[in-house]
Amino acid sequence: MNPFDEYQERKKRLSSIREMGLDPFEATTARDTSVKDFNETFAEHLESLDEVCLAGRLRSIRAHGALVFADLDDGTGRVQIVINEKNVSADVFKFFTDLIDMGDFVEARGKAYVTRSGQNSLEVTEAKLLTKALRPLPDQYYGFKNEEEKLRKRYLDILTNADVHDMFVKKAKFWQSVRNFLVNRGFLEVETPVLEVTTGGADARPFVTHHNALDMDVYLRISMGELWQKRLMVAGYEKTFEIGRQFRNEGMDAEHLQDYTQMEFYWGYADYEKGMELVEELYKYVAKETFGTSKFTINGHEIDLDKTWERYDYRETVLKFTGIDVLDTTMEDIEAKLREHKIEYDKKGFNITRAIDNLWKYCRKQISGPGFVVGIPITVSPLAKRDKKHPELAQRFQPILAGSEVGNGYSELNDPIDQAERFGQQAELREQGDEEAQMTDEEFVEALEYGMPPTCGFGMSERVFSFLMDKSIRECQIFPLMKPRGQEGKEDE
């Protein structure tokens, strides 16, 4: 039977159930234990002969004359239930054979029982329908037609694919382990504004929306409250962090989405060297807590996070792979090199900063890691402190795995005069068409004028999780943004 015909047949059975005076969508259940607990304490139940009440979704049904076997799944585990015509009322047995379908939620009361084949089961004495499923589960008949359909109906993907189900359990562990790590080291979790008058903390194009009550346009944040958390350093907090959603109105690829989860911490009286020590410890801890290992295969790179983390000099790396010295070059030289290596780039608002960044992105693909990129030019680091020995460089670091940066940190700029000048430079870039250049935040400069201690800031996104899973970031979002049905295709380009 095709899915449409099956849907119609189930609706008929739904009508029959209602005609019997039964509620096919119950609000309550007498369930008194989970399948997991029942399975783990099966021997005790078998010995005591006490009745238990389970509830869950039927994942399979097999009728054999006077016996019906079914697999019950409540999300904690599966167990076989056995409906014997001798042990239940005629109405219950007829109900199970005529009106119950795979995918329905049922409540089953009975005793622990071992079948002739030796399978631990629940021998049912009473049962009732909790929820009627009108559509068949995809693995029963036709599966998912394509990847787009799988992401659109993620709830079915999770239900029918144990690996996907487990991935999102891991993702929850991932963020909880990040939180535990920081809290255990004295960091205070904070919340900062999602709507901002001025975006700050990153080079990115923001989403714009209108605030009706105040009658003004505002931006969705592009960082996890970087300029707000630095204000908290001014306020006297020593260690803060935030985990939340942030938004960037830019392109989509295997590593980038427009709305995603990010963590940023700010650590007073610390510099980028201390930051690198803490971040290395953080990544190792989170990997072990989430995946139980330090060894991963990512995009063809074999990586062991327990190995000594290398330092990769930004300038030397670009020079090695392209022959370009990023501290002594021109736009013409870089564009020629980009064309030589067939590197595509957005020409709108293109400038020396974007040119260097595009060249670096080509070079980083050659690095497996684990390690940190250091010696990053100040021209691409508008919020980082200058290196005293090399003023043209920033005290900045980026963890790198499998040819990509998976985090960003630096000794924060706390000189208000220097910060104002850099905001001015960014404003000029915006006037020239660079929509990713940072906006001037005069109130933040004013906050710095009250004094901010030496501070290390660091941010990482859910890209780290997707890398460790060796999947695209879109696959690792539980409900990725999809175009309305009928307009599919664009998000897969």
N, C-alpha and C positions, 0 to 999 in steps of 0.2 A: 504494500500500500504506500502510495506517495505521501509526502508530508501534508499536503492540502487535504486529501481524503481522510487521513488520520485525524487531522484537526476537526473535521466535520463529525467524524465518528465519536470523538471524545466529547464534543459538545452535546451530542445525543445522549451519551452516558451521563453527562452532567444534568441534563433535563430529567432523566430517569431518577437520579439520586434525589433531586429536589421534589419530584413527585412522590417519593417515598417519605417525605417529611424530614429528610436529613439535611444537615448543613454541610455543603461541600467545602466551605472555607471557615473552619473552626477558629475561634479566638484563643481557646485554652487547651491544655493537654495535661493529663495526669502523670506524664513522664517523671520518673523518680531517680533515674540514673542515666548516665551517658553510655554509649556503646563502648567507649574506651574503658570506662570503669568496669563495665560488665565483663568485657573480655579479660581484663587484668585480674579480676577476682572470680573468674569462672568456676574454679575448683570449689571455692567457698559456697557459691550459689548452688552448685551441683550437690554438695553435701547437705546443705540446709534445706533444700527443696522449697525455699521461699520464692514467692512470685515477685517479679520485677516488672516495671512498665517502661518500655523503650519507645522512642519516637524518632522518625527520620524519613528520608526519601528512599523509595524503592528503586534500586539500581538494576535489578533483574527479577524476572518472575518465570518460574518453570512449573507447569502443572503436570502431574502424573496421576491421573485417576482421582483417588480419594485423598491425594496429598498435593499440596502446593508449597513449593520452595521459593523463597525470595531473599534477596540481599538487601538489608536495611543499612542506610548510611546517614549518620546524623552530623557529619562534619568532623567528629572526633575519631571515627573508625567505622568499620563495617562488620556486620554479623549476619549469619544466615538465620532466618526465621522459618519455622515449619508450621503450616496450617493443616492439621489432620481433621478430616471430616468427622471423626469420632469425638474429637475434643472440643469442638466449637458448635455453636448453634447452626441450624440449617441456613438461616438468614445470613450469618457471617460468612459461611463457606460459599454460598451462592454469590454474595456480594464480591468476594475476592475473585471468583472465577469469571464473573460476568461484567463487573463495573470498575474494577481496579486496573490501572495501567502502570507501566513502568514510568517512573518520574513522580508519581503521586506521593504525598506525605501521609504516613499512617502512624497510628499509635497501636502498639502491640503489647499485651500483657501475657505473661507466661512464666515458665520455669526453665532453668538451664537443662540442656538435653544434648546428648551425644548421639549422632546418627550412626547407622550401621557402618557407614564408610569412615567413621571416626571424626566427623566434623563437629566442632563445638557450635551449638545452635540454641535458639530460644524456641521452645515448644509452646505455641500460642494457645491460650484459652479464651481470650477476648481480644477484639481488634476493632478499630474504627478509622474512618477516613478523616484526615485533618485538613488536607488541601488537595484539590483536584488539579492536576497539571493538564492544560488543554493542548499543549504542543509537545511532540516527542523530543527527547533529547537528541542532539545532533549525532552522537556516535551510534545511535540506534539504527538510523537509516542512511543518512546521506553525508554526515560530517559537515565541515565548513567548506564553502565553495572556494574561498580564497583568503589571503592574509588580511585583506581589508575587512572582510566579514568577521573574521576571528577577533580583530581588535574592536570592531563595533559591538559585537556581542561578547565582550570580555567575560561577563558573568558565566556564560556557557563554556568558554575556554578554560576558565578556572575550575568549573565543575567537572569537566570531562578530561582534563589534562593534569595529572598529579604533579608534573614538573612545574607547570605554571602556578598551580596552587602553592607549592612549596617555595617558589621564587618570591612570592609576595610575603610569605611568612619570614623568609630570610631578609627581605627589605625592611620589615618592621624591626627585626633584630639589629639590622645594620644601624638604623637611626637611633635605636634605644642604646646601643653600645657606644655610639658617639656621645650621646647625652650622659650616660653613666661615667664615661671616661672623664669628661670635663667637670661634671659635678663633683666627682671624687677628688679632683685636683683643685677644688675651691672656686670654680667658675660659677657665676650667678646667671641663671637663664632669664632673659629679658624679652620684652616685646616692643618693637618699634613700628612706626607708621607704615602702612602699605600704600596709602595715598600721599603724594608729596607735591608740594608746589614747585620744588626744584629737585630733579633726580641727582643722585650723587653716588660715588663709590665704584663706578665702573665706566668703561667706554662701551656704550651700547645705545641703541635706538629704543626709546620707551614707548609704551602704549599710552594714549591720551584718552581721558574720559572727562565728562562734565559733572561737576558737583552742583546739584540743583539748589540746595539750601543756601550755599554761599555764592551761587551764580558765578562760578569760575571754573576754568579748565584745570585739571590736576593730572598727575602722572602716576602710573603704577610703578612701584619701586623696581629698580634694576640691580640693587644690591641688598644684602640682608642687614639694612640699617647701618651701613658703615659710618656715615657722618653722624648718625644719632648715637651709635655706640661710643664713638670718640667723644661726643659731648658727655657721655657717662664717665669717661676717663677724667674729663675736666671736673665732673661732679664729685669725684673722689672714690668711685668704685675701682677696684684693682683688676678684677677679672670678670668679664661678661661674655655671654654668647647668646645667639639666637638661631633657632631652626625654623624655617618657614618657607612659604612660596614667594618666588620673585618672577618678574616678567620682562622679557626682552622681545621687542617687535622686529625680529630678524629672521634669517633663513632657517630651514629645517634640514638636518642631515643626521647621520648615525650618532653624532655626539652632541647635537644641539636641538633644543626645543624652545618654545616661547614661554611656557610657564613650567616651573620645575622647583624642586625642593633644594634649598641651600642652607649651609651652616656657616656662620662667621663667628670667630672669637676675637676678643681684644684683651691684651694682657699688659697691664701697666708695669713699668720698671723692667721691661724685657725688650730685647732687640731681635733682629731677624736670625741671629745665630741661635739664640735660645728657642726661637720659634721653630727652626728646623729640627732641633732635638725633640721638641714636644710633638711635632707633626709626624715625624718618623715613628715615634712611640705610639701615637694615635692610630696610624694606619695599620701597624702590626697588630695592635690590640683589636681593632675592629674586624680585621680579616679573620683572626683566630676565633673571636666571639661569634661571628656570623657564619663563617664557612668551615671552621675547624682546621684550617690549614694556612700556610704562608705561601704555598706554591700554586701558580696560576698560569694558564695558557691564554693569552690575550692577543687577538688579531695576529696570530702566528708567532708571537713573542713568548718565550719561556721565561717566567719571572718568579723569583723567590724573594719575598719581602724581608726575609730574615737575613739576607746577604747584606754586606756593607753597602750603604747607600752612597753612590758616587756624586761628585760635583761636576756639572757640565757648564763650562763658561760660554755664555751666550755669544760673545764676539768671536771667540776662537772656533766655536762650532760652525757659525755661518761662514767664516773664512775658510774653514776646512772643506766644506761641502760646495761652496759657490765661488770662492776666491774674492768675495766682497768683504771689505772692512766696514762694518756698520757705523763706525765712528769717523770714517773718512771716505765718504762716498757722495754720490749725487743721485737725484731722482732718475736721471737718464741712464746711469749705470745700473741701477736696480731694476728699472723697467726692462732694460735690455736682457738682464739675467732672468727675469720672470718670463719673458718671451722665449728665451733659450730653453728653459726647462718646461715650457708649455704650462705655466701656472696661471690659471684664470683668477681674476680679481675684479672687484667692483670699482669702476673708474669714477663713480660719482663721489666727489669730495676727496679724491685720492690725493695724498700728500706724503711727505717723507716718513711720517710716523706710520701710516698705513703700509707704505712700501716696505719698510723694514720688517713690520709684523708679518706681511705676506711671505717675505723671504725666509723668515724664521720658521714659519709654519711648514714650509717645504723641508727645512733642515731637520726639524725635530722628529720627523718620521723615521729617521735613521737610528734613533736612540731607543733602546729597550727599557733601560732602567733596571731596578728602582734607583732613583737619585733626585737631585735638585738642580734646576737651572739657576745659575747665579750670574752676576756681572751683567745684568740687564740694563740697557741704556736708559737714562733718565727721561729721554724724549717719549718713551712709551710707558712711563711710570709717573703720572702726574700727582700721585698722592704719597709717594715713597720718599724717604730721606735720601739725600745724596751720600755716596761713599766719600768719606773725608780724604782718602788717599787718591781717589779717582772721581772727581766731582761730576764727570760726564756719565757716571754709572750710579745705579740706585742700590740701596740695601734691600734688595728684593729677592725672593726665592719662589720657585714653582716646582712642586713635585712632578716628576714625569714618569709615566708608565706606558709601555707599548707605543711609543712615538707621539704621545700627546700629553699636554699639561693636565693634571687632575687636581688643581688647587692653585692658590695664589696667596702669597703673604709678603709682608715687608715691615721694616722699621718705619712706623708711621711718621709722616711729616707733621711736626708740631711747631714749626716756625711760621707764624701767621703772615709775615711779610713775604716769605718765599711762597707760601700757599696762595696768597693773593696774586702774585706774579704769574704763577702757573695757571691759575684760573683764567687770567687775562690771555695767556697764550692759547688755552683751550677755546676761549671765546672767539679768538681770531680764526681758529680752525673751523668752528661752527659757522662763522660768517662766510667762509670759503666753501661751504657745502658739506662739511664733515658732520653728519647727523649723529655720529657715535662719540664725538668729542664731548667732554664733560661740561656741565653747566656751572656757572658761577654761583656760589652760595655764600653770600656776604654774611649771613647770620652765623654760618659755621666758622668763617674767618674771625668774626667777633668773639665766638666762644674760645677759639685758640688764643686770643689775646689775653684771656684770663689765666692761661697757662695749662698745658696738658703735659703730663709726665712722659718720659720716654716710653713708647708703647709699641708692641708688636701686634699686628693684625693678620688674620688668616681666614680664607674662605675655601670651602669645598662644596660641590654640588652632588646630586644623585648620579652624575656621570661616573663617580668613583665606583658606585655600586654596579652600574651597567658594565664598566670595564672588568670588574672582578667576575661578573657573570659571563663575560665575553659575548654580550649581546648589544644591540643598538639601544640607545636610551629610550626610544619610543616603545620598544618591546617591554621595557622594564617599568613603564608607567602603568598603573593599574587600570586607569581609564584615560588613554591619550585623546587629545582633541581630534574630532573627526568632522569632516564636512557633512552637511545634511545629506540624507539618502537621495540619490538622484544627481548629486554633484560630486560623486566620488572621483578619485583619480589624482587630483592636484596634490594631496598630501603624500602620495607615493612617488612623486617625481623626484 
